[in-house]
Amino acid sequence: MKFIIQLAAVLLLLVACTDDPVETIYFDLDTSKGVFISCEGNFMYGNGSLSFYHTVNKKVSNQLFYARNNVPLGDVVQSVARLGNSLFIVVNNSGKIVVADANTMEFKGSITGLISPRYIHFVSGQKAYISDLYAGQLTVINPETFEITGFIPLGNYNSEQMVQVGKYVYVSDWSYGSNVLVVDTETDELIDNIEVSLQPKDLTVDKNGKIWVLSDGGYEGSPTGNEVPAISRIDPETLTIEQIYRFDQEDTPSNLELNSKGDTLYFLNRHLYKMHIGNRHLPDSAFMHAEQELFYHLAIDPQSNDIYIANAIDYTQDAIVFRFSQSGEVIDSFKVGINPSHFMFR
């Protein structure tokens, strides 16, 4: 109840300024401590954007790339990743990755010719993989030169999120798929696959090196069927599923995250849930309840363990991001762009 009262008070203050434009910045950005937030925008509208929230002074700056370069990022800003002083901004429906200076947002280059890029995973300073929803392959690039250096054929599989354990990268085969793919980073080859519940999307690695997979189960009327959503735990040494946690058919879980210790999972299922990795069953009750809010995306600060939840409101207007302490107390709230999709912490 305390959380609901706090959240209601914050929302009341924000409603009064709903029509106000989000703040933009036109000069160098202090990104020493904070989080970049990629905002999808609306499909086919080309209104995706990038925000940065400074966690110390609680200042948010929006429309960063446009403000610095006077050019929009493109259509559906899916995710963002950083290597050195370069920020790699994946623009899904525009089929490209835009590279900008992480402090000034000055345009540095782009990687084009992609079909439907989703995420980028840095194998080293000279090699990175780009996942793609429709390409049937991973694209290999040199992140120093922004050049495409090769491809990893995936056959009939697609690719979504990626995590690495040792020399192997594990890739979720999300759209209509039911596998986690195993890629050898030394040979850049697909060497194996692990069958899991339908439509695996989110991947994360716990303190014991185990891989956790959230499968959304597809949807009613899907050409590949519709299963109950599930969370699976994989042993990467044996490539076997150690345990499966099944939801109810009507559940819609998403956004699987881990705390900094790697021992507690968080996920959204309309509300926010948390679960210790040693639990034998899914939690019976939510950690935080959404009332009128539309919990769209979740992130955990890897240093402070603060919890960030994006409220998409109605998918068409600037969203609100809430920042909570580990105990669920509201620390701050701020406005960003439309449909925040990914958080990258400094």
Phi and psi in degrees as a GROMACS rama.xvg file:
@    title "Ramachandran Plot"
@    xaxis  label "Phi"
@    yaxis  label "Psi"
@TYPE xy
-61.8865  -41.6706  LYS-2
-61.0484  -42.914  PHE-3
-63.4076  -42.9624  ILE-4
-63.2359  -44.3149  ILE-5
-61.2815  -46.4097  GLN-6
-65.0792  -38.3757  LEU-7
-62.8055  -39.9922  ALA-8
-64.8919  -41.9222  ALA-9
-64.044  -43.9395  VAL-10
-62.5725  -36.9537  LEU-11
-61.6153  -39.719  LEU-12
-68.8368  -37.9062  LEU-13
-73.4507  -33.1269  LEU-14
-59.5177  -35.4517  VAL-15
-63.3958  -22.7274  ALA-16
-119.888  26.1532  CYS-17
-58.5492  -36.6338  THR-18
-81.8894  -8.19078  ASP-19
-71.4368  139.312  ASP-20
-69.6038  152.15  PRO-21
-70.3952  149.885  VAL-22
-72.8418  142.212  GLU-23
-117.011  166.119  THR-24
-130.963  143.475  ILE-25
-123.567  16.6416  TYR-26
-144.693  -174.544  PHE-27
-55.9487  145.751  ASP-28
-111.924  131.603  LEU-29
-82.7141  98.6468  ASP-30
-105.525  27.0021  THR-31
-69.0202  -27.6842  SER-32
-150.371  109.034  LYS-33
164.951  -156.405  GLY-34
-146.21  131.13  VAL-35
-83.141  141.097  PHE-36
-128.546  116.93  ILE-37
-87.2994  133.647  SER-38
-116.93  119.01  CYS-39
-57.7047  -40.5604  GLU-40
79.2988  -156.304  GLY-41
-112.908  139.199  ASN-42
-55.8078  126.958  PHE-43
75.8846  5.36601  MET-44
-99.9712  -15.8091  TYR-45
64.6844  28.2056  GLY-46
-111.021  28.7716  ASN-47
-68.1035  154.684  GLY-48
-152.753  174.907  SER-49
-129.809  134.024  LEU-50
-121.33  161.572  SER-51
-137.5  131.943  PHE-52
-115.065  121.875  TYR-53
-87.6197  116.517  HIS-54
-74.3623  -20.1517  THR-55
-82.0439  -52.5566  VAL-56
-92.9445  1.58502  ASN-57
56.3659  40.2425  LYS-58
-107.499  133.515  LYS-59
-112.935  138.711  VAL-60
-124.898  130.977  SER-61
-117.825  167.369  ASN-62
53.6252  42.2081  GLN-63
-62.4431  -49.8535  LEU-64
-65.7924  -43.9683  PHE-65
-63.7504  -41.7082  TYR-66
-62.7553  -35.3334  ALA-67
-84.1767  -35.6356  ARG-68
-112.53  -7.58042  ASN-69
58.8008  30.5385  ASN-70
-138.648  134.235  VAL-71
-70.2761  154.738  PRO-72
-68.2642  -39.6088  LEU-73
135.327  -156.807  GLY-74
-101.717  114.306  ASP-75
68.0255  90.1798  VAL-76
-81.3424  104.185  VAL-77
-82.4256  -47.5233  GLN-78
-157.549  170.32  SER-79
-143.559  142.359  VAL-80
-142.176  157.269  ALA-81
-129.495  137.738  ARG-82
-136.502  116.914  LEU-83
60.886  -126.323  GLY-84
-102.05  16.2477  ASN-85
-108.286  134.262  SER-86
-106.682  122.438  LEU-87
-102.924  112.478  PHE-88
-107.499  113.011  ILE-89
-86.6035  118.701  VAL-90
-110.701  98.23  VAL-91
-57.9638  -62.9749  ASN-92
-76.2895  -11.3896  ASN-93
-89.1355  -6.57243  SER-94
64.5251  39.5177  GLY-95
-151.275  166.474  LYS-96
-122.944  124.924  ILE-97
-96.9415  132.374  VAL-98
-110.141  127.924  VAL-99
-132.488  158.008  ALA-100
-67.0128  130.683  ASP-101
-69.4506  -17.232  ALA-102
-104.006  -38.4071  ASN-103
-103.717  -13.3803  THR-104
66.828  11.9173  MET-105
-66.1728  134.962  GLU-106
-62.612  130.031  PHE-107
-112.314  -24.7796  LYS-108
163.269  -176.453  GLY-109
-151.59  159.37  SER-110
-118.419  116.075  ILE-111
-119.051  -179.758  THR-112
82.2752  10.1062  GLY-113
-86.8421  157.166  LEU-114
-88.7631  -61.1706  ILE-115
-148.537  68.0945  SER-116
-63.9114  147.319  PRO-117
-121.833  -56.4839  ARG-118
-140.599  160.471  TYR-119
-123.559  136.917  ILE-120
-124.487  124.267  HIS-121
-87.205  114.183  PHE-122
-78.7055  -38.6473  VAL-123
-157.007  -174.487  SER-124
-70.6395  -14.7677  GLY-125
-114.891  -0.921626  GLN-126
-145.262  137.184  LYS-127
-144.676  153.282  ALA-128
-108.643  140.949  TYR-129
-115.225  122.283  ILE-130
-81.7648  158.35  SER-131
-149.143  136.071  ASP-132
-70.0686  -33.4559  LEU-133
-123.461  -5.80915  TYR-134
-75.8262  -22.8607  ALA-135
69.6924  23.6766  GLY-136
-163.171  158.355  GLN-137
-94.1423  138.467  LEU-138
-94.8098  131.632  THR-139
-101.565  130.182  VAL-140
-130.17  162.096  ILE-141
-98.9142  109.851  ASN-142
-70.3817  -9.01574  PRO-143
-83.2422  -36.0582  GLU-144
-106.032  -9.90913  THR-145
65.9543  20.1623  PHE-146
-95.0138  142.413  GLU-147
-76.4472  124.62  ILE-148
-110.18  -9.52624  THR-149
172.896  -176.401  GLY-150
-140.819  150.542  PHE-151
-116.345  103.212  ILE-152
-62.5427  137.581  PRO-153
-116.611  8.71691  LEU-154
64.8852  -126.254  GLY-155
-87.8758  3.30905  ASN-156
-87.8261  154.045  TYR-157
-109.397  -176.665  ASN-158
-140.22  142.351  SER-159
-131.912  -103.661  GLU-160
-85.6903  157.567  GLN-161
-137.483  139.571  MET-162
-134.99  157.243  VAL-163
-122.827  134.799  GLN-164
-130.085  115.349  VAL-165
64.4708  -133.87  GLY-166
-91.4515  3.74616  LYS-167
-107.488  137.645  TYR-168
-104.776  131.166  VAL-169
-105.682  130.061  TYR-170
-124.392  129.818  VAL-171
-82.1399  133.322  SER-172
-98.4552  83.3945  ASP-173
-79.5387  -65.4855  TRP-174
-68.5471  106.565  SER-175
68.3964  6.79587  TYR-176
-98.4212  175.292  GLY-177
-150.467  38.3295  SER-178
-138.66  153.208  ASN-179
-107.603  123.906  VAL-180
-91.7958  148.056  LEU-181
-115.913  119.356  VAL-182
-117.105  130.34  VAL-183
-84.6413  118.426  ASP-184
-76.7689  -13.6798  THR-185
-81.9691  -33.8769  GLU-186
-106.656  -8.93378  THR-187
53.5358  52.557  ASP-188
-133.791  145.961  GLU-189
-76.7599  119.726  LEU-190
-113.63  -15.6426  ILE-191
-166.379  172.103  ASP-192
-148.083  152.079  ASN-193
-122.155  119.6  ILE-194
-77.3242  128.93  GLU-195
-130.206  -170.531  VAL-196
-67.0122  160.956  SER-197
-60.4958  136.081  LEU-198
59.005  64.2867  GLN-199
-68.8028  133.613  PRO-200
-125.684  -65.1546  LYS-201
-85.6785  136.871  ASP-202
-127.293  142.847  LEU-203
-154.158  156.524  THR-204
-118.508  125.881  VAL-205
-86.1389  -176.983  ASP-206
-65.6807  -19.2679  LYS-207
-94.8362  5.08182  ASN-208
79.9184  11.3982  GLY-209
-83.9492  146.278  LYS-210
-99.536  127.036  ILE-211
-106.537  135.288  TRP-212
-127.021  128.576  VAL-213
-104.733  120.395  LEU-214
-107.318  129.137  SER-215
-84.8489  -8.97996  ASP-216
82.6898  0.789287  GLY-217
79.121  -155.366  GLY-218
-147.048  159.586  TYR-219
-63.5728  129.339  GLU-220
91.445  -0.518079  GLY-221
-63.3812  142.612  SER-222
-64.1321  -19.1315  PRO-223
-102.348  7.63103  THR-224
96.4848  -176.467  GLY-225
-143.411  117.26  ASN-226
-113.946  167.918  GLU-227
-69.2419  141.111  VAL-228
-62.9664  159.168  PRO-229
-157.443  155.439  ALA-230
-113.406  128.828  ILE-231
-117.675  147.145  SER-232
-112.678  124.979  ARG-233
-111.757  138.11  ILE-234
-90.9988  111.206  ASP-235
-69.3832  -16.7431  PRO-236
-76.6948  -37.7154  GLU-237
-103.569  -8.9841  THR-238
57.3255  38.1981  LEU-239
-120.674  154.456  THR-240
-84.7558  122.422  ILE-241
-86.9384  -33.9296  GLU-242
-158.402  146.849  GLN-243
-124.88  129.992  ILE-244
-108.366  113.885  TYR-245
-100.545  136.948  ARG-246
-88.8828  -178.931  PHE-247
-82.4849  158.81  ASP-248
-58.2162  -36.9885  GLN-249
-81.6945  -5.14047  GLU-250
-73.1145  153.092  ASP-251
-134.088  66.618  THR-252
-70.9069  152.155  PRO-253
-160.207  169.857  SER-254
59.3581  64.8026  ASN-255
-78.1061  123.448  LEU-256
-134.338  159.268  GLU-257
-120.077  151.834  LEU-258
-76.9346  177.262  ASN-259
-66.0121  -28.4378  SER-260
-79.0855  -14.7878  LYS-261
73.2784  26.0534  GLY-262
-122.042  -1.05579  ASP-263
-135.118  126.904  THR-264
-93.5573  145.167  LEU-265
-125.587  144.342  TYR-266
-156.228  159.796  PHE-267
-98.2964  142.24  LEU-268
-151.909  69.4297  ASN-269
68.898  -53.7801  ARG-270
-99.3877  -178.708  HIS-271
-101.304  132.217  LEU-272
-122.832  152.991  TYR-273
-134.674  148.977  LYS-274
-152.347  130.284  MET-275
-69.6682  144.839  HIS-276
-65.6137  -14.9987  ILE-277
-88.7434  -5.72552  GLY-278
-63.7201  145.566  ASN-279
-93.4746  -12.6663  ARG-280
-138.716  159.39  HIS-281
-65.1524  151.913  LEU-282
-63.7785  145.134  PRO-283
-79.5178  -26.3354  ASP-284
-135.303  157.953  SER-285
-77.1083  151.253  ALA-286
-80.0357  -39.4974  PHE-287
-136.127  138.864  MET-288
-101.329  135.416  HIS-289
-87.7164  136.293  ALA-290
-101.273  -88.5015  GLU-291
-93.2874  -5.64626  GLN-292
-76.0631  150.598  GLU-293
-107.608  94.6249  LEU-294
-68.7685  109.057  PHE-295
-102.642  -36.4439  TYR-296
-150.24  151.647  HIS-297
-129.679  143.727  LEU-298
-149.683  150.493  ALA-299
-120.201  124.81  ILE-300
-63.4166  121.078  ASP-301
-69.1438  -11.4627  PRO-302
-102.358  -52.1492  GLN-303
-90.3467  -16.567  SER-304
66.7474  14.0128  ASN-305
-61.0712  147.692  ASP-306
-104.988  128.1  ILE-307
-112.722  126.618  TYR-308
-127.626  126.137  ILE-309
-93.1595  128.514  ALA-310
-100.746  108.552  ASN-311
-74.5374  -11.4986  ALA-312
65.257  -77.7327  ILE-313
-141.092  14.4516  ASP-314
72.6497  -3.98714  TYR-315
-118.496  -17.0197  THR-316
-113.353  169.046  GLN-317
-55.8185  133.435  ASP-318
-85.0717  168.405  ALA-319
-116.537  133.034  ILE-320
-109.832  128.812  VAL-321
-102.881  138.02  PHE-322
-113.959  124.892  ARG-323
-120.831  154.388  PHE-324
-77.1152  173.573  SER-325
-60.7567  -27.6984  GLN-326
-86.3945  -3.81722  SER-327
96.3228  8.47572  GLY-328
-78.4841  138.524  GLU-329
-71.0828  121.214  VAL-330
-94.0286  -42.217  ILE-331
-164.601  167.158  ASP-332
-148.699  150.417  SER-333
-158.041  157.892  PHE-334
-94.1235  140.905  LYS-335
-130.087  -160.139  VAL-336
-79.3621  -165.589  GLY-337
-82.6792  128.556  ILE-338
56.406  70.2876  ASN-339
-59.3725  128.39  PRO-340
-115.788  -21.8568  SER-341
-157.245  140.373  HIS-342
-118.087  132.154  PHE-343
-127.16  113.029  MET-344
-87.6633  145.058  PHE-345
